[in-house]
Amino acid sequence: MAEEPDSIVLRYLRQIDQKVDVMGERLSELTARVASVEVQVAGIRTDIVRLDHRLDTFDARLQRIEKRLDLIEA
């Protein structure tokens, strides 16, 4: 028997299936990229907290120096 031609519905379903596969791959890539950005943002936030702590330490040291030099009231 000769093969029967595919119906138009089957052709469209195959095209949709291919497009869904491509979209799934792209979604996986985007998910990986977003995860990478999240890691980088978390690192930046950690750096900011560390800098805030250092600034607080410098401020405390500066206040002690100013008190010793009688630049401010004790």
C-alpha positions, 0 to 999 in steps of 0.5 A: 500500500502506498503511504497516505499523505499526512493530514493538515492537522498532523502537519501542524501538530508536528510543527507545534511540537518542534516549536515547543521543543525549541522553546523548552531548550531556550527556557532551560538556557534562560533559567541557567542564565537567571541562576547565574545572575542570582549568584552574582547579585548575592555576591554583590550584596555580600560585598556591600555588607562587608563594606558597610562593616568596614566603614562602621569599623573605620567610623569607630576608630575615627571617633576614638582618635578624635576623642584622644585628640580632643577634637570632639567632646568625650 
